[in-house]
């Protein structure tokens, strides 16, 4: 526990942090990678270049300072970050490195004096302890599962299938031929790669797209024009290639009983965690209403349409509605969409009015905000709206 004086000193720095903005975390990352370049093997350097990670860390620092005397408020964010850390295999000693550079950054940018540095040192130590303890629990749980493992494990690509012009699915089986750990529908895999030509090891998280079967894993990857990993997977990865995977992780997953109505809302590649949810609902013969609402630009980039239709046919109460933002002529001929333009949930109010319905959202942040605003206007409580952001977390 932190004493009142330490709390007061940390909170007194909030105006200074807010005025500095992400320049603080830019200095921090530049310093850390300069002194500890080995950490480039762990951090997503693409998120460094586009500024997303710097913004996420700055927001996290401000949130911690603001709520330092009430850590319970931060527990959902702690769980999200701790789950992500396990896919990077973060270890306790790395917290010491990060803490040292954080304090050095505060000193170099502000020269705040020993009292402030000591207070932040104590505060960081408490938070680091929370993360270290939670991550140790996750590691232990993953290793103890049937088919579980510690660290990373060698897998082989056994299937690579284009699902649209932008999205390709990859199926992995363990090289050792043993079973693999189950996961919750909505969780992701940590994929570790360092093929020839990569300056650093790259680690990415990709949503699992099927119900757990204990034998293999399937993900789907969108080709990004500047995405080093996605481009390699699309252009160079072949059936038979080996990759290393960290155990499934993530705090975003479906948790409902058989009588709970569910609406799955997605745009673009955001459908990937929803596919695992839909597959789970179909294979368990979910009795309540299930809605699949998906938005895509047009049919060329609309993945898994036939799979969704097949899964929906296994459910007694299923509604499938697809919006194309800019349908082409071949889209109308294929008849794989229901509405043109942006997703309009108000028009389907009768399908989503059940007071106990749970809503799961995934897609670009702007899309999720747009969908969530519509749900709130329709009277849906925030507690029934669950969402996942790809990359550093953002608050909707």
Secondary structure, 3 states (H helix, E strand, C coil): CCCHHHHHHHHHCHHHHHHHCCHHHHHHHHHHHHHCHHHHHCCCHHHHHHCHHHHHHHHHHHHHHHCCCCHHHHHHHHHHHHHHHHHCCCCHHHHHHHHHHHHHHHHHHHCCCHHHHHHHHHHHHHHHHHHHHHHHHHHHHHHHCCCCCCCEEEEEEEEEEECCCCEEEEEEEECCCCCCCCCCCCCEEEEEECCCCCCCCEEEEEEECCCCCCCEEEEEEECCCCCHHHHHHHHCCCCCCEEEEEEEECCCCCCCCCCCCEEEEEEHHHHHHHHHHHHHHHHCCCCCCEEEEEEECCHHHCCCHHHHHHHHCCCCCEEEEEEECCCCHHHHHHCCCCEECCCCCHHHHHHCCCCCCEEEEECCHHHHHHHHHHHHHCCCCHHHEEEECCCCCCCC
